[in-house]
């Protein structure tokens, strides 16, 4: 649903990549995030440290520009977690909640 102020303006739409909700990286976890939330950076670094200690495969993707975020495989670019290529959640997780994904 869109309220357009200019009838000649193009209608907004999501990129086709955001409709798939999956990524090419199929080995372990991927956290993709931006600094839209001031807490993301800290939570991601804590999870990264724990993943290294436990030998959990983890790739971090940080969106640094609008162009990068627009190419995201999901609609929400604040924070997303993928497991073996499939979208899991957009909720910002603590280390403890991340570790529960392993159970």
C-alpha positions as CSV (number, residue, x, y, z in Angstrom):
1,X,0.0,0.0,0.0
2,X,1.5,3.3,-1.0
3,X,0.2,6.9,-0.6
4,X,1.7,8.7,-3.5
5,X,2.0,12.5,-3.6
6,X,3.0,12.4,-7.2
7,X,1.0,10.2,-9.6
8,X,3.8,10.2,-12.1
9,X,6.4,8.9,-9.5
10,X,7.4,5.2,-9.8
11,X,5.9,2.9,-7.3
12,X,8.4,1.7,-4.6
13,X,9.4,-2.0,-4.8
14,X,11.7,-4.4,-3.1
15,X,14.7,-5.8,-5.1
16,X,14.1,-9.4,-6.3
17,X,17.0,-10.5,-4.1
18,X,15.1,-9.4,-1.0
19,X,12.2,-11.7,-1.8
20,X,14.4,-14.9,-1.7
21,X,15.5,-14.6,1.9
22,X,18.6,-16.7,1.3
23,X,22.2,-16.2,0.6
24,X,24.9,-18.1,-1.3
25,X,27.1,-18.8,1.8
26,X,25.9,-22.2,2.8
27,X,28.5,-23.2,5.5
28,X,27.5,-22.0,9.0
29,X,26.1,-18.7,10.0
30,X,26.1,-15.2,8.4
31,X,25.2,-12.1,10.3
32,X,24.3,-9.2,8.0
33,X,23.8,-5.8,9.7
34,X,24.1,-2.0,9.4
35,X,24.5,0.7,12.0
36,X,20.8,1.6,12.0
37,X,20.7,0.3,15.6
38,X,23.5,1.6,17.8
39,X,23.7,-1.8,19.6
40,X,24.3,-4.0,16.5
41,X,28.1,-3.5,16.3
42,X,28.6,-4.5,19.9
43,X,26.4,-7.6,19.7
44,X,27.9,-8.7,16.5
45,X,31.5,-8.4,17.9
46,X,30.5,-10.4,21.0
47,X,29.0,-13.2,18.8
48,X,32.0,-13.2,16.6
49,X,34.3,-13.7,19.6
50,X,32.2,-16.6,20.9
51,X,32.0,-18.2,17.4
52,X,35.8,-18.0,17.1
53,X,36.2,-19.6,20.6
54,X,33.8,-22.4,19.8
55,X,34.9,-23.0,16.2
56,X,31.5,-22.0,14.7
57,X,31.7,-20.9,11.1
58,X,30.6,-17.3,11.0
59,X,30.7,-14.7,8.3
60,X,30.0,-11.1,9.0
61,X,28.5,-8.7,6.4
62,X,28.2,-5.0,7.3
63,X,26.2,-2.7,5.1
64,X,28.1,0.5,4.9
65,X,26.0,2.3,2.2
66,X,22.5,2.5,1.0
67,X,23.6,0.8,-2.2
68,X,24.9,-2.2,-0.3
69,X,21.8,-2.4,1.8
70,X,19.5,-2.3,-1.2
71,X,21.3,-5.4,-2.5
72,X,20.5,-7.3,0.7
73,X,18.9,-10.7,0.5
74,X,16.2,-9.6,3.0
75,X,14.0,-6.5,3.5
76,X,15.3,-5.7,7.0
77,X,18.9,-4.5,6.8
78,X,19.3,-3.5,10.4
79,X,20.2,-7.1,11.5
80,X,19.7,-10.5,9.9
81,X,21.0,-14.0,10.7
82,X,21.3,-16.8,8.2
83,X,22.1,-20.5,8.9
84,X,23.5,-22.6,6.0
85,X,22.2,-20.0,3.6
86,X,18.6,-19.8,4.9
87,X,17.2,-16.8,6.8
88,X,16.6,-17.4,10.5
89,X,15.7,-14.1,12.1
90,X,15.9,-10.3,12.0
91,X,15.9,-10.1,15.8
92,X,19.1,-8.7,17.3
93,X,20.5,-11.6,19.3
94,X,22.7,-11.7,22.4
95,X,25.5,-14.3,22.6
96,X,23.2,-16.6,24.7
97,X,20.4,-16.4,22.2
98,X,22.8,-17.0,19.3
99,X,24.1,-20.1,21.0
100,X,20.6,-21.5,21.3
101,X,20.5,-21.6,17.5
102,X,23.0,-24.4,17.8
103,X,20.8,-26.6,19.8
